[in-house]
Amino acid sequence: MKIDSTQPLEYSTEQNRLNILGFWIFLGAEIMLFATLFTSYFVYENRTGSGPGGADIFEITPVLIETILLLTSSFTIGLAIHAMRIQRTKAMLGFFAITLVLGAAFLGVEIYEFIHYYHVGATLQTSAFTGILLTTLGTHGAHVMFGLFWGIFIFIQIKKQGLTPQTANKSFIFSLYWHFLDVMWIFIFSFIYLKGMM
């Protein structure tokens, strides 16, 4: 394997560069998935039938907590990648761990939120609005959960193998995924929650 020392570690081999390109293509498909969910949401957001609407079920406090947790985790994964690039493995693992803890806390608040929706009668079967709302939020939440497991595996690999072109590549690709989830959350926060509370 030929390593290009003029490139950051995550780009240092031809395979690494191809992996990153392939992941950008994958994120393009993920964007289409979320674009479909958002389009469906906008079509069904006023079709509440006899069920509650957004203004009836959305609570600002958990949504703000979720937003702060996810934005902060996006910042810490950025710090982890910076630490990786300057060969500070311990600092990288610390920021990586903080990112995963923040992601788990986000999921915890989201689970609380889903329980609240159930108690106020907003289920998948209640109306078209609640169905697409829970599908959209659940899809994002499932992506976060997948990211947590993926991140844990990468964390363990770095602990065992140290920083190599392969572990750096995996970490960088994970950071792209995590930033993507953060961007999708900003759309959810702006166009679902804030719009729904008005």
Rosetta constraint file for C-alpha pairs under 8 A:
AtomPair CA 1 CA 13 HARMONIC 7.21 0.50
AtomPair CA 2 CA 13 HARMONIC 6.19 0.50
AtomPair CA 2 CA 14 HARMONIC 7.85 0.50
AtomPair CA 3 CA 12 HARMONIC 5.26 0.50
AtomPair CA 3 CA 13 HARMONIC 5.10 0.50
AtomPair CA 4 CA 12 HARMONIC 4.78 0.50
AtomPair CA 4 CA 13 HARMONIC 6.23 0.50
AtomPair CA 5 CA 9 HARMONIC 7.61 0.50
AtomPair CA 5 CA 12 HARMONIC 6.42 0.50
AtomPair CA 6 CA 12 HARMONIC 7.65 0.50
AtomPair CA 7 CA 11 HARMONIC 5.85 0.50
AtomPair CA 7 CA 12 HARMONIC 5.24 0.50
AtomPair CA 8 CA 12 HARMONIC 6.01 0.50
AtomPair CA 8 CA 85 HARMONIC 6.55 0.50
AtomPair CA 9 CA 85 HARMONIC 6.99 0.50
AtomPair CA 9 CA 164 HARMONIC 7.42 0.50
AtomPair CA 9 CA 165 HARMONIC 5.31 0.50
AtomPair CA 9 CA 168 HARMONIC 6.14 0.50
AtomPair CA 9 CA 169 HARMONIC 7.29 0.50
AtomPair CA 10 CA 16 HARMONIC 6.32 0.50
AtomPair CA 10 CA 17 HARMONIC 7.78 0.50
AtomPair CA 10 CA 165 HARMONIC 5.63 0.50
AtomPair CA 10 CA 166 HARMONIC 7.25 0.50
AtomPair CA 10 CA 167 HARMONIC 7.94 0.50
AtomPair CA 10 CA 168 HARMONIC 4.82 0.50
AtomPair CA 10 CA 169 HARMONIC 4.10 0.50
AtomPair CA 10 CA 170 HARMONIC 7.77 0.50
AtomPair CA 10 CA 172 HARMONIC 6.52 0.50
AtomPair CA 11 CA 16 HARMONIC 5.42 0.50
AtomPair CA 11 CA 17 HARMONIC 5.26 0.50
AtomPair CA 11 CA 165 HARMONIC 7.71 0.50
AtomPair CA 11 CA 169 HARMONIC 6.98 0.50
AtomPair CA 12 CA 16 HARMONIC 6.67 0.50
AtomPair CA 12 CA 17 HARMONIC 7.51 0.50
AtomPair CA 12 CA 165 HARMONIC 6.51 0.50
AtomPair CA 13 CA 17 HARMONIC 6.45 0.50
AtomPair CA 13 CA 165 HARMONIC 7.31 0.50
AtomPair CA 14 CA 18 HARMONIC 6.29 0.50
AtomPair CA 15 CA 19 HARMONIC 6.07 0.50
AtomPair CA 16 CA 20 HARMONIC 6.31 0.50
AtomPair CA 16 CA 165 HARMONIC 7.53 0.50
AtomPair CA 16 CA 166 HARMONIC 7.31 0.50
AtomPair CA 16 CA 169 HARMONIC 6.02 0.50
AtomPair CA 17 CA 21 HARMONIC 6.26 0.50
AtomPair CA 18 CA 22 HARMONIC 6.00 0.50
AtomPair CA 19 CA 23 HARMONIC 6.15 0.50
AtomPair CA 19 CA 169 HARMONIC 7.88 0.50
AtomPair CA 20 CA 24 HARMONIC 6.33 0.50
AtomPair CA 20 CA 169 HARMONIC 7.69 0.50
AtomPair CA 20 CA 173 HARMONIC 6.42 0.50
AtomPair CA 21 CA 25 HARMONIC 6.48 0.50
AtomPair CA 22 CA 26 HARMONIC 6.29 0.50
AtomPair CA 23 CA 27 HARMONIC 6.15 0.50
AtomPair CA 23 CA 173 HARMONIC 7.02 0.50
AtomPair CA 24 CA 28 HARMONIC 6.36 0.50
AtomPair CA 25 CA 29 HARMONIC 6.75 0.50
AtomPair CA 26 CA 30 HARMONIC 6.42 0.50
AtomPair CA 27 CA 31 HARMONIC 6.10 0.50
AtomPair CA 27 CA 177 HARMONIC 7.66 0.50
AtomPair CA 27 CA 180 HARMONIC 7.81 0.50
AtomPair CA 28 CA 32 HARMONIC 6.50 0.50
AtomPair CA 29 CA 33 HARMONIC 6.42 0.50
AtomPair CA 30 CA 34 HARMONIC 6.35 0.50
AtomPair CA 31 CA 35 HARMONIC 5.93 0.50
AtomPair CA 32 CA 36 HARMONIC 6.11 0.50
AtomPair CA 33 CA 37 HARMONIC 6.43 0.50
AtomPair CA 34 CA 38 HARMONIC 6.06 0.50
AtomPair CA 34 CA 136 HARMONIC 7.82 0.50
AtomPair CA 34 CA 184 HARMONIC 7.68 0.50
AtomPair CA 35 CA 39 HARMONIC 6.05 0.50
AtomPair CA 36 CA 40 HARMONIC 6.12 0.50
AtomPair CA 37 CA 41 HARMONIC 6.08 0.50
AtomPair CA 37 CA 132 HARMONIC 7.56 0.50
AtomPair CA 37 CA 135 HARMONIC 7.97 0.50
AtomPair CA 37 CA 136 HARMONIC 5.94 0.50
AtomPair CA 38 CA 42 HARMONIC 6.22 0.50
AtomPair CA 38 CA 136 HARMONIC 7.47 0.50
AtomPair CA 39 CA 43 HARMONIC 6.35 0.50
AtomPair CA 40 CA 44 HARMONIC 6.24 0.50
AtomPair CA 40 CA 132 HARMONIC 6.98 0.50
AtomPair CA 41 CA 45 HARMONIC 5.51 0.50
AtomPair CA 41 CA 129 HARMONIC 7.17 0.50
AtomPair CA 41 CA 132 HARMONIC 5.67 0.50
AtomPair CA 41 CA 133 HARMONIC 6.64 0.50
AtomPair CA 41 CA 136 HARMONIC 7.80 0.50
AtomPair CA 44 CA 48 HARMONIC 7.97 0.50
AtomPair CA 44 CA 128 HARMONIC 5.78 0.50
AtomPair CA 44 CA 129 HARMONIC 5.21 0.50
AtomPair CA 44 CA 132 HARMONIC 7.18 0.50
AtomPair CA 45 CA 128 HARMONIC 7.55 0.50
AtomPair CA 45 CA 129 HARMONIC 4.84 0.50
AtomPair CA 45 CA 132 HARMONIC 7.99 0.50
AtomPair CA 45 CA 133 HARMONIC 7.99 0.50
AtomPair CA 46 CA 53 HARMONIC 7.51 0.50
AtomPair CA 46 CA 129 HARMONIC 6.56 0.50
AtomPair CA 47 CA 127 HARMONIC 6.86 0.50
AtomPair CA 47 CA 128 HARMONIC 5.72 0.50
AtomPair CA 47 CA 129 HARMONIC 5.48 0.50
AtomPair CA 48 CA 52 HARMONIC 6.29 0.50
AtomPair CA 48 CA 53 HARMONIC 5.96 0.50
AtomPair CA 48 CA 126 HARMONIC 7.98 0.50
AtomPair CA 48 CA 127 HARMONIC 5.26 0.50
AtomPair CA 48 CA 128 HARMONIC 6.29 0.50
AtomPair CA 48 CA 129 HARMONIC 5.32 0.50
AtomPair CA 48 CA 130 HARMONIC 7.30 0.50
AtomPair CA 49 CA 127 HARMONIC 5.90 0.50
AtomPair CA 49 CA 128 HARMONIC 7.84 0.50
AtomPair CA 50 CA 127 HARMONIC 7.63 0.50
AtomPair CA 51 CA 121 HARMONIC 7.29 0.50
AtomPair CA 51 CA 122 HARMONIC 6.99 0.50
AtomPair CA 51 CA 126 HARMONIC 5.92 0.50
AtomPair CA 51 CA 127 HARMONIC 6.15 0.50
AtomPair CA 52 CA 56 HARMONIC 5.70 0.50
AtomPair CA 52 CA 57 HARMONIC 6.77 0.50
AtomPair CA 52 CA 121 HARMONIC 7.51 0.50
AtomPair CA 52 CA 122 HARMONIC 6.72 0.50
AtomPair CA 53 CA 57 HARMONIC 6.65 0.50
AtomPair CA 53 CA 129 HARMONIC 7.42 0.50
AtomPair CA 53 CA 130 HARMONIC 7.91 0.50
AtomPair CA 53 CA 196 HARMONIC 7.75 0.50
AtomPair CA 54 CA 58 HARMONIC 5.63 0.50
AtomPair CA 54 CA 193 HARMONIC 7.43 0.50
AtomPair CA 54 CA 196 HARMONIC 4.66 0.50
AtomPair CA 54 CA 197 HARMONIC 6.10 0.50
AtomPair CA 55 CA 196 HARMONIC 5.61 0.50
AtomPair CA 55 CA 197 HARMONIC 4.54 0.50
AtomPair CA 55 CA 198 HARMONIC 6.83 0.50
AtomPair CA 57 CA 117 HARMONIC 6.62 0.50
AtomPair CA 57 CA 120 HARMONIC 7.14 0.50
AtomPair CA 57 CA 122 HARMONIC 7.82 0.50
AtomPair CA 58 CA 193 HARMONIC 6.80 0.50
AtomPair CA 58 CA 196 HARMONIC 7.50 0.50
AtomPair CA 58 CA 197 HARMONIC 6.61 0.50
AtomPair CA 59 CA 63 HARMONIC 6.73 0.50
AtomPair CA 60 CA 64 HARMONIC 6.05 0.50
AtomPair CA 61 CA 65 HARMONIC 6.22 0.50
AtomPair CA 62 CA 66 HARMONIC 6.07 0.50
AtomPair CA 62 CA 109 HARMONIC 6.47 0.50
AtomPair CA 62 CA 110 HARMONIC 7.86 0.50
AtomPair CA 62 CA 113 HARMONIC 7.12 0.50
AtomPair CA 63 CA 67 HARMONIC 6.15 0.50
AtomPair CA 63 CA 189 HARMONIC 7.51 0.50
AtomPair CA 63 CA 193 HARMONIC 7.71 0.50
AtomPair CA 64 CA 68 HARMONIC 6.13 0.50
AtomPair CA 65 CA 69 HARMONIC 6.10 0.50
AtomPair CA 65 CA 106 HARMONIC 7.82 0.50
AtomPair CA 65 CA 109 HARMONIC 7.71 0.50
AtomPair CA 66 CA 70 HARMONIC 6.15 0.50
AtomPair CA 66 CA 106 HARMONIC 5.25 0.50
AtomPair CA 66 CA 109 HARMONIC 6.57 0.50
AtomPair CA 66 CA 110 HARMONIC 7.37 0.50
AtomPair CA 67 CA 71 HARMONIC 5.99 0.50
AtomPair CA 67 CA 185 HARMONIC 7.50 0.50
AtomPair CA 67 CA 186 HARMONIC 7.77 0.50
AtomPair CA 67 CA 189 HARMONIC 7.52 0.50
AtomPair CA 68 CA 72 HARMONIC 5.93 0.50
AtomPair CA 69 CA 73 HARMONIC 6.12 0.50
AtomPair CA 69 CA 102 HARMONIC 5.63 0.50
AtomPair CA 69 CA 103 HARMONIC 7.09 0.50
AtomPair CA 69 CA 105 HARMONIC 7.26 0.50
AtomPair CA 69 CA 106 HARMONIC 5.96 0.50
AtomPair CA 70 CA 74 HARMONIC 6.21 0.50
AtomPair CA 70 CA 102 HARMONIC 6.87 0.50
AtomPair CA 70 CA 103 HARMONIC 6.56 0.50
AtomPair CA 70 CA 106 HARMONIC 6.66 0.50
AtomPair CA 70 CA 182 HARMONIC 6.19 0.50
AtomPair CA 70 CA 185 HARMONIC 7.98 0.50
AtomPair CA 71 CA 75 HARMONIC 6.45 0.50
AtomPair CA 71 CA 182 HARMONIC 6.50 0.50
AtomPair CA 72 CA 76 HARMONIC 6.28 0.50
AtomPair CA 72 CA 99 HARMONIC 7.92 0.50
AtomPair CA 72 CA 102 HARMONIC 7.62 0.50
AtomPair CA 73 CA 77 HARMONIC 6.13 0.50
AtomPair CA 73 CA 98 HARMONIC 7.27 0.50
AtomPair CA 73 CA 99 HARMONIC 4.61 0.50
AtomPair CA 73 CA 100 HARMONIC 7.61 0.50
AtomPair CA 73 CA 102 HARMONIC 5.76 0.50
AtomPair CA 73 CA 103 HARMONIC 6.73 0.50
AtomPair CA 74 CA 78 HARMONIC 6.34 0.50
AtomPair CA 74 CA 99 HARMONIC 7.30 0.50
AtomPair CA 74 CA 178 HARMONIC 6.66 0.50
AtomPair CA 74 CA 179 HARMONIC 5.79 0.50
AtomPair CA 74 CA 182 HARMONIC 6.62 0.50
AtomPair CA 75 CA 79 HARMONIC 6.39 0.50
AtomPair CA 76 CA 80 HARMONIC 6.14 0.50
AtomPair CA 76 CA 95 HARMONIC 5.47 0.50
AtomPair CA 76 CA 96 HARMONIC 7.03 0.50
AtomPair CA 76 CA 98 HARMONIC 6.90 0.50
AtomPair CA 76 CA 99 HARMONIC 5.72 0.50
AtomPair CA 77 CA 81 HARMONIC 6.30 0.50
AtomPair CA 77 CA 95 HARMONIC 6.33 0.50
AtomPair CA 77 CA 96 HARMONIC 5.91 0.50
AtomPair CA 77 CA 99 HARMONIC 5.87 0.50
AtomPair CA 77 CA 175 HARMONIC 6.11 0.50
AtomPair CA 77 CA 178 HARMONIC 7.80 0.50
AtomPair CA 78 CA 82 HARMONIC 6.27 0.50
AtomPair CA 78 CA 175 HARMONIC 7.17 0.50
AtomPair CA 79 CA 83 HARMONIC 6.11 0.50
AtomPair CA 79 CA 92 HARMONIC 7.35 0.50
AtomPair CA 79 CA 95 HARMONIC 6.46 0.50
AtomPair CA 80 CA 84 HARMONIC 6.14 0.50
AtomPair CA 80 CA 91 HARMONIC 6.98 0.50
AtomPair CA 80 CA 92 HARMONIC 4.28 0.50
AtomPair CA 80 CA 93 HARMONIC 6.94 0.50
AtomPair CA 80 CA 94 HARMONIC 7.59 0.50
AtomPair CA 80 CA 95 HARMONIC 4.97 0.50
AtomPair CA 80 CA 96 HARMONIC 5.65 0.50
AtomPair CA 81 CA 85 HARMONIC 6.25 0.50
AtomPair CA 81 CA 92 HARMONIC 6.75 0.50
AtomPair CA 81 CA 171 HARMONIC 7.43 0.50
AtomPair CA 81 CA 172 HARMONIC 6.63 0.50
AtomPair CA 81 CA 175 HARMONIC 7.53 0.50
AtomPair CA 82 CA 86 HARMONIC 6.57 0.50
AtomPair CA 82 CA 92 HARMONIC 7.74 0.50
AtomPair CA 83 CA 87 HARMONIC 6.25 0.50
AtomPair CA 83 CA 88 HARMONIC 5.05 0.50
AtomPair CA 83 CA 89 HARMONIC 6.87 0.50
AtomPair CA 83 CA 91 HARMONIC 6.06 0.50
AtomPair CA 83 CA 92 HARMONIC 4.98 0.50
AtomPair CA 84 CA 88 HARMONIC 5.70 0.50
AtomPair CA 84 CA 89 HARMONIC 6.06 0.50
AtomPair CA 84 CA 92 HARMONIC 5.57 0.50
AtomPair CA 84 CA 163 HARMONIC 7.65 0.50
AtomPair CA 84 CA 168 HARMONIC 7.26 0.50
AtomPair CA 87 CA 163 HARMONIC 7.68 0.50
AtomPair CA 88 CA 92 HARMONIC 6.09 0.50
AtomPair CA 89 CA 93 HARMONIC 6.13 0.50
AtomPair CA 89 CA 162 HARMONIC 7.34 0.50
AtomPair CA 89 CA 163 HARMONIC 6.88 0.50
AtomPair CA 90 CA 94 HARMONIC 6.22 0.50
AtomPair CA 91 CA 95 HARMONIC 6.25 0.50
AtomPair CA 92 CA 96 HARMONIC 5.99 0.50
AtomPair CA 93 CA 97 HARMONIC 5.99 0.50
AtomPair CA 93 CA 155 HARMONIC 6.84 0.50
AtomPair CA 93 CA 158 HARMONIC 7.97 0.50
AtomPair CA 94 CA 98 HARMONIC 6.30 0.50
AtomPair CA 95 CA 99 HARMONIC 6.16 0.50
AtomPair CA 96 CA 100 HARMONIC 6.43 0.50
AtomPair CA 96 CA 151 HARMONIC 7.97 0.50
AtomPair CA 96 CA 155 HARMONIC 7.31 0.50
AtomPair CA 97 CA 101 HARMONIC 6.23 0.50
AtomPair CA 97 CA 155 HARMONIC 7.73 0.50
AtomPair CA 98 CA 102 HARMONIC 6.12 0.50
AtomPair CA 99 CA 103 HARMONIC 6.14 0.50
AtomPair CA 100 CA 104 HARMONIC 6.15 0.50
AtomPair CA 100 CA 148 HARMONIC 6.01 0.50
AtomPair CA 100 CA 151 HARMONIC 7.00 0.50
AtomPair CA 100 CA 152 HARMONIC 7.61 0.50
AtomPair CA 101 CA 105 HARMONIC 6.18 0.50
AtomPair CA 102 CA 106 HARMONIC 6.16 0.50
AtomPair CA 103 CA 107 HARMONIC 6.37 0.50
AtomPair CA 103 CA 144 HARMONIC 6.94 0.50
AtomPair CA 103 CA 148 HARMONIC 6.89 0.50
AtomPair CA 104 CA 108 HARMONIC 6.24 0.50
AtomPair CA 104 CA 145 HARMONIC 7.79 0.50
AtomPair CA 104 CA 148 HARMONIC 7.21 0.50
AtomPair CA 105 CA 109 HARMONIC 6.38 0.50
AtomPair CA 106 CA 110 HARMONIC 6.23 0.50
AtomPair CA 107 CA 111 HARMONIC 6.13 0.50
AtomPair CA 107 CA 141 HARMONIC 6.70 0.50
AtomPair CA 107 CA 144 HARMONIC 7.44 0.50
AtomPair CA 107 CA 145 HARMONIC 7.38 0.50
AtomPair CA 108 CA 112 HARMONIC 6.39 0.50
AtomPair CA 109 CA 113 HARMONIC 6.18 0.50
AtomPair CA 110 CA 114 HARMONIC 6.24 0.50
AtomPair CA 110 CA 141 HARMONIC 7.53 0.50
AtomPair CA 111 CA 115 HARMONIC 6.28 0.50
AtomPair CA 112 CA 116 HARMONIC 6.27 0.50
AtomPair CA 113 CA 117 HARMONIC 6.29 0.50
AtomPair CA 114 CA 118 HARMONIC 6.26 0.50
AtomPair CA 115 CA 119 HARMONIC 6.31 0.50
AtomPair CA 116 CA 120 HARMONIC 6.35 0.50
AtomPair CA 117 CA 121 HARMONIC 6.30 0.50
AtomPair CA 117 CA 122 HARMONIC 4.95 0.50
AtomPair CA 117 CA 123 HARMONIC 6.92 0.50
AtomPair CA 118 CA 122 HARMONIC 5.31 0.50
AtomPair CA 118 CA 123 HARMONIC 5.74 0.50
AtomPair CA 121 CA 126 HARMONIC 7.13 0.50
AtomPair CA 122 CA 126 HARMONIC 5.87 0.50
AtomPair CA 122 CA 127 HARMONIC 7.96 0.50
AtomPair CA 122 CA 130 HARMONIC 5.76 0.50
AtomPair CA 123 CA 127 HARMONIC 7.81 0.50
AtomPair CA 123 CA 130 HARMONIC 6.06 0.50
AtomPair CA 123 CA 131 HARMONIC 6.64 0.50
AtomPair CA 123 CA 134 HARMONIC 7.51 0.50
AtomPair CA 124 CA 128 HARMONIC 7.98 0.50
AtomPair CA 124 CA 130 HARMONIC 5.81 0.50
AtomPair CA 124 CA 131 HARMONIC 4.07 0.50
AtomPair CA 124 CA 132 HARMONIC 7.63 0.50
AtomPair CA 124 CA 134 HARMONIC 6.55 0.50
AtomPair CA 124 CA 135 HARMONIC 7.83 0.50
AtomPair CA 125 CA 130 HARMONIC 7.52 0.50
AtomPair CA 125 CA 131 HARMONIC 6.25 0.50
AtomPair CA 126 CA 130 HARMONIC 6.28 0.50
AtomPair CA 126 CA 131 HARMONIC 7.06 0.50
AtomPair CA 127 CA 131 HARMONIC 6.05 0.50
AtomPair CA 128 CA 132 HARMONIC 6.20 0.50
AtomPair CA 129 CA 133 HARMONIC 5.99 0.50
AtomPair CA 130 CA 134 HARMONIC 5.97 0.50
AtomPair CA 131 CA 135 HARMONIC 6.14 0.50
AtomPair CA 132 CA 136 HARMONIC 5.98 0.50
AtomPair CA 133 CA 137 HARMONIC 6.17 0.50
AtomPair CA 134 CA 138 HARMONIC 5.61 0.50
AtomPair CA 135 CA 139 HARMONIC 5.94 0.50
AtomPair CA 136 CA 140 HARMONIC 6.43 0.50
AtomPair CA 137 CA 141 HARMONIC 6.07 0.50
AtomPair CA 137 CA 188 HARMONIC 7.97 0.50
AtomPair CA 138 CA 142 HARMONIC 5.94 0.50
AtomPair CA 139 CA 143 HARMONIC 6.30 0.50
AtomPair CA 140 CA 144 HARMONIC 6.38 0.50
AtomPair CA 140 CA 181 HARMONIC 7.28 0.50
AtomPair CA 140 CA 184 HARMONIC 7.79 0.50
AtomPair CA 140 CA 185 HARMONIC 7.75 0.50
AtomPair CA 141 CA 145 HARMONIC 6.22 0.50
AtomPair CA 142 CA 146 HARMONIC 6.14 0.50
AtomPair CA 143 CA 147 HARMONIC 6.08 0.50
AtomPair CA 143 CA 181 HARMONIC 7.52 0.50
AtomPair CA 144 CA 148 HARMONIC 6.23 0.50
AtomPair CA 144 CA 181 HARMONIC 7.17 0.50
AtomPair CA 145 CA 149 HARMONIC 6.59 0.50
AtomPair CA 146 CA 150 HARMONIC 6.15 0.50
AtomPair CA 147 CA 151 HARMONIC 5.84 0.50
AtomPair CA 147 CA 174 HARMONIC 7.70 0.50
AtomPair CA 147 CA 177 HARMONIC 7.73 0.50
AtomPair CA 147 CA 178 HARMONIC 7.20 0.50
AtomPair CA 148 CA 152 HARMONIC 6.15 0.50
AtomPair CA 149 CA 153 HARMONIC 6.40 0.50
AtomPair CA 150 CA 154 HARMONIC 6.39 0.50
AtomPair CA 150 CA 174 HARMONIC 7.83 0.50
AtomPair CA 151 CA 155 HARMONIC 6.05 0.50
AtomPair CA 151 CA 174 HARMONIC 6.99 0.50
AtomPair CA 152 CA 156 HARMONIC 6.22 0.50
AtomPair CA 153 CA 157 HARMONIC 6.25 0.50
AtomPair CA 154 CA 158 HARMONIC 6.25 0.50
AtomPair CA 154 CA 167 HARMONIC 7.11 0.50
AtomPair CA 154 CA 170 HARMONIC 6.97 0.50
AtomPair CA 154 CA 171 HARMONIC 6.73 0.50
AtomPair CA 155 CA 159 HARMONIC 6.27 0.50
AtomPair CA 156 CA 160 HARMONIC 6.26 0.50
AtomPair CA 157 CA 161 HARMONIC 5.79 0.50
AtomPair CA 157 CA 162 HARMONIC 7.41 0.50
AtomPair CA 157 CA 167 HARMONIC 7.02 0.50
AtomPair CA 158 CA 162 HARMONIC 4.57 0.50
AtomPair CA 158 CA 163 HARMONIC 6.05 0.50
AtomPair CA 158 CA 167 HARMONIC 6.21 0.50
AtomPair CA 161 CA 167 HARMONIC 7.94 0.50
AtomPair CA 162 CA 167 HARMONIC 7.57 0.50
AtomPair CA 163 CA 167 HARMONIC 5.84 0.50
AtomPair CA 163 CA 168 HARMONIC 6.02 0.50
AtomPair CA 164 CA 168 HARMONIC 5.90 0.50
AtomPair CA 165 CA 169 HARMONIC 5.99 0.50
AtomPair CA 166 CA 170 HARMONIC 6.26 0.50
AtomPair CA 167 CA 171 HARMONIC 6.09 0.50
AtomPair CA 168 CA 172 HARMONIC 6.11 0.50
AtomPair CA 169 CA 173 HARMONIC 6.18 0.50
AtomPair CA 170 CA 174 HARMONIC 6.07 0.50
AtomPair CA 171 CA 175 HARMONIC 6.21 0.50
AtomPair CA 172 CA 176 HARMONIC 6.45 0.50
AtomPair CA 173 CA 177 HARMONIC 6.42 0.50
AtomPair CA 174 CA 178 HARMONIC 6.17 0.50
AtomPair CA 175 CA 179 HARMONIC 6.11 0.50
AtomPair CA 176 CA 180 HARMONIC 6.15 0.50
AtomPair CA 177 CA 181 HARMONIC 6.38 0.50
AtomPair CA 178 CA 182 HARMONIC 6.38 0.50
AtomPair CA 179 CA 183 HARMONIC 6.27 0.50
AtomPair CA 180 CA 184 HARMONIC 6.26 0.50
AtomPair CA 181 CA 185 HARMONIC 6.16 0.50
AtomPair CA 182 CA 186 HARMONIC 6.39 0.50
AtomPair CA 183 CA 187 HARMONIC 6.65 0.50
AtomPair CA 184 CA 188 HARMONIC 6.32 0.50
AtomPair CA 185 CA 189 HARMONIC 5.91 0.50
AtomPair CA 186 CA 190 HARMONIC 6.01 0.50
AtomPair CA 187 CA 191 HARMONIC 5.71 0.50
AtomPair CA 187 CA 192 HARMONIC 7.54 0.50
AtomPair CA 188 CA 192 HARMONIC 5.12 0.50
AtomPair CA 188 CA 193 HARMONIC 6.61 0.50
AtomPair CA 189 CA 193 HARMONIC 5.05 0.50
AtomPair CA 189 CA 194 HARMONIC 6.20 0.50
AtomPair CA 190 CA 194 HARMONIC 5.20 0.50
AtomPair CA 190 CA 195 HARMONIC 6.55 0.50
AtomPair CA 191 CA 195 HARMONIC 5.32 0.50
AtomPair CA 191 CA 196 HARMONIC 7.59 0.50
AtomPair CA 192 CA 196 HARMONIC 5.61 0.50
AtomPair CA 193 CA 197 HARMONIC 6.10 0.50
AtomPair CA 194 CA 198 HARMONIC 6.60 0.50
